[in-house]
Amino acid sequence: MARKDVYNTKQKEVILDTIKSNEKEFTIKEIYERLKESTGLTTIYRLVDKLVEDGFLNKRIGDDNTTYYQYLEKCDCSNHFYLKCTNCGKLIHVDCDCIKDLSEHIYCKHGFIASREHIIINGICSECIGK
């Protein structure tokens, strides 16, 4: 039984390393294909679901009804605010006081409490603007 636990841990590590190596959004099918089918889809789905639940992956449903994921670097801040380039897919973490001011403005002026867990603003990054 111990061998199976070690195998599962190594398998999860390989999946996590594959996920972390993606700078852009990915699908579970892409992860499965990158692992050359050495890992079962059920194992990948289970780990991805756990990573989404724990806040390490952003999950979104695309216009084509495909589920896309993106790895979020661990940080110690309480505001998880991101800028996402719609051209290259890069996700940029922003940690500045303006975010707190924006949250306060939304609450005071609009009576709405914005979740600070994962706020993403889409746009174009400076690298893509320069191209």
Secondary structure as UniProt FT lines:
FT   HELIX           2..20
FT   HELIX           28..34
FT   TURN            35..37
FT   HELIX           41..53
FT   TURN            54..55
FT   STRAND          57..61
FT   TURN            63..64
FT   STRAND          67..71
FT   STRAND          81..85
FT   TURN            86..88
FT   STRAND          91..94
FT   HELIX           97..110
FT   STRAND          119..123
FT   HELIX           126..129
//
